[in-house]
Amino acid sequence: MSRLSLTPAEVAAILDYRLSVPLGERSGCIHKLFFSIPDDQCFVAVQDEVVGAVVTVLPLEYHSAWPVSQDARSQARALMLEGPSSWRSAPSAGSATVFRVGCYFADPEGGVRTANLGSMPLARIGGKIAGVLESEEVLAEIETKAAMARRPDEELTRVFVYLGKLKDVIIVHFGI
């Protein structure tokens, strides 16, 4: 995805959290308009309708399936900068648009396993990594994801939330 500054995980999070504007469907693929904060422009993600995989990401000048209205562009930008109104959050600060979540599990033999629990839009927690500790909804979602990733013989020892390459790490404890 050298056409834009966002990582594939960041694009996936934008689509997963519906921070995009559906443009239409063609040949089994859904076209979704999203705004990239670091690039300060809109792109179209072409996503397989069945499996959900992103086939390609196109700058608007390469999207020829149909015209993209200015209204759709404004809506995509507002979704990224403001998030859905139910989040009641401020625009994200800096170039990061998502935060990542991971955890450690310990097994009975003393082994430790790291699990990636995915990423979420930074706007969802007010644009600051510390906002994760203030959102009961996000904490509950993280706890659920950790429980789903845990193997039967393992114990959850630590959950961590971070930006970029382990920048601004916060450790979250769930009764451990």
C-alpha positions as CSV (number, residue, x, y, z in Angstrom):
1,M,0.0,0.0,0.0
2,S,2.7,2.5,-1.0
3,R,0.0,4.8,-2.4
4,L,-0.8,6.0,1.1
5,S,0.9,6.5,4.5
6,L,-1.4,4.2,6.5
7,T,-0.4,0.6,7.2
8,P,-2.6,-2.3,6.1
9,A,-3.7,-2.8,9.8
10,E,-4.7,0.9,10.0
11,V,-6.8,0.6,6.8
12,A,-8.4,-2.6,8.2
13,A,-9.3,-0.8,11.4
14,I,-10.9,2.0,9.5
15,L,-13.0,-0.4,7.5
16,D,-13.8,-2.6,10.5
17,Y,-15.0,0.3,12.6
18,R,-17.1,1.7,9.7
19,L,-15.1,4.9,9.4
20,S,-15.7,4.8,5.6
21,V,-18.5,5.7,3.2
22,P,-19.9,2.9,1.0
23,L,-19.8,3.9,-2.6
24,G,-21.3,0.8,-4.2
25,E,-20.6,-2.7,-5.4
26,R,-19.2,-4.0,-8.6
27,S,-18.1,-7.6,-9.6
28,G,-18.3,-8.9,-6.0
29,C,-16.3,-6.1,-4.5
30,I,-17.5,-3.3,-2.3
31,H,-16.0,0.1,-2.9
32,K,-15.5,2.2,0.4
33,L,-14.3,5.8,0.6
34,F,-12.1,6.6,3.6
35,F,-10.0,9.6,4.6
36,S,-6.3,9.3,5.5
37,I,-5.2,11.8,8.1
38,P,-1.5,11.6,7.4
39,D,-2.1,12.0,3.6
40,D,-4.8,14.6,4.0
41,Q,-6.9,13.0,1.2
42,C,-9.5,10.4,0.5
43,F,-8.8,6.9,-0.9
44,V,-11.1,4.1,-2.1
45,A,-10.7,0.6,-0.6
46,V,-11.9,-2.2,-2.9
47,Q,-13.0,-5.0,-0.5
48,D,-14.0,-8.5,-1.5
49,E,-17.7,-8.8,-0.5
50,V,-17.5,-12.5,0.6
51,V,-14.2,-12.7,2.6
52,G,-13.8,-9.1,3.4
53,A,-10.2,-8.9,2.2
54,V,-9.0,-5.6,0.8
55,V,-8.2,-6.2,-2.9
56,T,-6.6,-2.8,-3.5
57,V,-6.6,0.8,-2.3
58,L,-6.9,3.5,-4.9
59,P,-6.3,7.2,-4.9
60,L,-9.5,9.0,-6.2
61,E,-7.8,9.9,-9.5
62,Y,-7.5,6.1,-10.2
63,H,-11.0,5.2,-9.1
64,S,-13.0,5.1,-12.4
65,A,-15.9,2.9,-11.4
66,W,-18.1,6.0,-10.7
67,P,-17.7,9.6,-9.7
68,V,-17.1,10.3,-6.0
69,S,-19.2,13.3,-4.8
70,Q,-17.8,16.1,-2.7
71,D,-20.4,15.3,-0.1
72,A,-19.1,11.7,0.2
73,R,-15.5,13.1,0.6
74,S,-16.6,15.4,3.3
75,Q,-18.5,12.6,5.1
76,A,-15.4,10.3,5.0
77,R,-13.2,13.1,6.3
78,A,-15.6,13.8,9.1
79,L,-15.8,10.2,10.1
80,M,-12.0,10.0,10.6
81,L,-11.6,13.4,12.3
82,E,-14.6,13.2,14.5
83,G,-15.6,9.5,14.6
84,P,-19.2,8.5,14.8
85,S,-21.2,10.8,17.0
86,S,-21.8,8.0,19.5
87,W,-18.0,8.0,20.3
88,R,-18.1,11.7,21.4
89,S,-14.4,12.0,20.9
90,A,-12.0,14.7,19.8
91,P,-9.9,14.4,16.6
92,S,-6.8,12.3,16.9
93,A,-3.5,14.0,17.5
94,G,-0.5,13.6,15.4
95,S,-0.2,11.2,12.5
96,A,-1.4,8.0,14.3
97,T,-4.9,7.0,13.5
98,V,-5.2,3.7,15.4
99,F,-3.9,2.2,18.6
100,R,-2.9,-1.5,18.8
101,V,-3.7,-4.0,21.5
102,G,-1.6,-7.0,22.5
103,C,-1.4,-9.4,25.5
104,Y,0.8,-12.0,27.2
105,F,-0.5,-15.4,28.2
106,A,1.4,-17.9,30.5
107,D,1.0,-21.6,30.3
108,P,1.4,-24.1,33.2
109,E,5.0,-25.0,32.1
110,G,6.1,-21.3,32.4
111,G,6.0,-20.5,28.7
112,V,4.8,-17.1,27.6
113,R,2.9,-16.4,24.4
114,T,2.2,-13.0,22.9
115,A,-1.1,-12.4,21.1
116,N,-2.1,-9.5,18.8
117,L,-5.6,-8.5,19.7
118,G,-5.9,-6.1,16.7
119,S,-6.3,-2.3,16.5
120,M,-8.9,0.3,17.0
121,P,-9.3,3.9,15.8
122,L,-7.5,6.4,18.1
123,A,-10.5,8.7,17.7
124,R,-12.5,6.2,19.7
125,I,-10.6,7.1,22.9
126,G,-10.3,10.8,22.4
127,G,-7.2,10.9,20.3
128,K,-4.9,10.1,23.3
129,I,-3.6,6.7,24.2
130,A,-4.4,7.3,27.9
131,G,-8.1,7.6,26.9
132,V,-8.2,3.8,26.8
133,L,-8.3,3.7,30.6
134,E,-11.3,6.1,30.6
135,S,-13.5,4.1,28.2
136,E,-15.4,1.2,29.9
137,E,-16.7,0.2,26.4
138,V,-13.2,-0.1,25.0
139,L,-11.8,-1.9,28.0
140,A,-14.7,-4.4,27.9
141,E,-14.0,-5.0,24.2
142,I,-10.3,-5.6,24.9
143,E,-11.1,-8.0,27.7
144,T,-13.5,-9.9,25.4
145,K,-10.8,-10.1,22.7
146,A,-8.2,-11.3,25.2
147,A,-10.6,-14.0,26.5
148,M,-11.2,-15.2,22.9
149,A,-7.5,-15.4,22.2
150,R,-6.7,-17.4,25.4
151,R,-6.1,-21.1,25.1
152,P,-7.7,-23.4,27.7
153,D,-4.4,-24.0,29.6
154,E,-3.3,-20.4,29.6
155,E,-3.6,-17.5,32.0
156,L,-3.8,-13.9,30.9
157,T,-0.9,-12.1,32.5
158,R,-0.9,-8.7,30.9
159,V,-2.6,-6.6,28.2
160,F,-0.8,-3.7,26.6
161,V,-2.0,-0.9,24.4
162,Y,0.3,1.1,22.2
163,L,0.8,3.4,19.3
164,G,3.1,2.7,16.3
165,K,6.2,0.6,17.1
166,L,5.5,0.2,20.8
167,K,5.5,4.0,21.3
168,D,3.4,5.3,24.3
169,V,2.7,1.9,25.8
170,I,0.0,1.5,28.5
171,I,-0.3,-1.7,30.5
172,V,-3.9,-2.6,31.3
173,H,-4.6,-5.1,34.2
174,F,-7.8,-7.2,34.3
175,G,-7.9,-8.4,37.9
176,I,-4.5,-10.0,37.7
